[in-house]
């Protein structure tokens, strides 16, 4: 971010898309705005009013997102990079150091490029790089002056940035992530700011004709030639090209105040996305957060994990498993899938590489295993006592080994589900015709009854804000039911005569994917909790175990 942009104090990042009734995609976006005078991350979706994603005492100064995963990076005033999911779950905190207010998450979410002052209060600023674990910190571009605006190439192999030169010029530089190939793309007296890559390798920048009259230009990295892409009177800047190259997100003051706009690459079909009379900055597209599902699909006589977009396109396998899975679960960032085989096996799948790793646990023979949102633990059910319905809930580190028993009730305990605040939901009962939902802390403690004594309740799921969905036959037929966060009387969400079950909340908690046997086949349906509208996932074959797949791409 250039120094002249420090007065633009509201940051907006598009982080996903949700399907509308006509099949178009309404943007989901994150941005920075005050909550009780402290700058926080906000999120809005599908025309709904935005809401705070964070609400603490720490001020946020920069925001970016990973194109492949839907993860968000918020940088605080003290130089801490906070990685979180689009539903606000904190994944990691990385110490970037003091004097950092400009950072960019790599397309795969594994690296952070950031700019920091070499000494506080100076004009010497350098681009650095660090991996998401906090290791591998190194300076990337060893040139004197004021460097800013790091931008990742689509393949994550190179970074473009701008740097100050003599006479007030701001030129664009390109360097490989390993630090090699450093070269200057533009040479002149213009101010080229806020570089952003297009999918074809071209670079968009904002540049000024006179004063504050900035336009969007396109650079050829090979020749350094620049030409106007589109413009309007006043300020147009901070461009970001959509992953498919068909739209450009940018900030414009053409409406009288700074707002986020979207347009075709030639500037036509421009549409304003934000309308509040306040400043905005840093719009960034992030594909695939919440617009894909993972699920089990009948394949070659067994079941395998697949993924598809909500419109049924881009259908592809995630991995090829040796044993039929009885259950699959995903980490919050979508990078890791856990498959619990019918043979009692546990397999971790790297969803980006389609590689697998077997996990051995003690006691062995897990059923209904569930991966924690941070991919660090596994909860599962197993019978170590013999007899019938004597399973307990156990928790083990993701690497396997000896597990810890979490529950020890007289009757069957199974199907653990991870919820917010390190809570586990699970199914149990008192024998007879009851099958209840219970909760317990993941490190143990006294279990508490959540839903009970109303016939059979199955497959609980919890939203990021604590709403509880489950399948129940409490009115004679298995339908999806919803209990609001904090308790209260559940309400029926579906009411079809066919069996409905296996609910899963979307990241924002406003939609539920579930399985229904309407029409005879086992299909996935999506229910909008706000409107009540439902639509079937247009994927052929028998499907089950739907999961919202942030950033998932499969093989």
Protein Blocks (a to p, Z undefined) as FASTA:
>chain_A
ZZklmmpmbdcddfbdcddfkopacddddddddeehiacddddeehiacddfbdcfbdcf
bdcddfklopacdddfkopacdddfkopafbdcdebghiabdcddfkopaccddddfbgh
iabdcdddddfkopaiacfblcedjdehiacdfklpaccdddddehhiacdddddfkopa
iacfbgcjbdcehiaddfkopacddddfbhjlccdddddfknopacdfbdcehjdehiac
dfklpaccdddfknopacdddddfkopaiacfbfbdcddehiacdehihpaccddddeeh
iacdddddfkopaiacfbdcfbdcfbdcddfkomaccdddfkopacdddfklopacdddd
ddehiehiacdfklpaccddddfkgpjhiaccddddfkgpjdddfbdcfbdcehiaddeh
hiacddddeehjbdcdddddfkbpjdddfbghiajaehiaddfkopacdddfknopacdd
dddehiajdddfbfcfbdcehiacdfkopaccdddfehhiacdddddfknopacdddded
jdehiaddehiabZZ
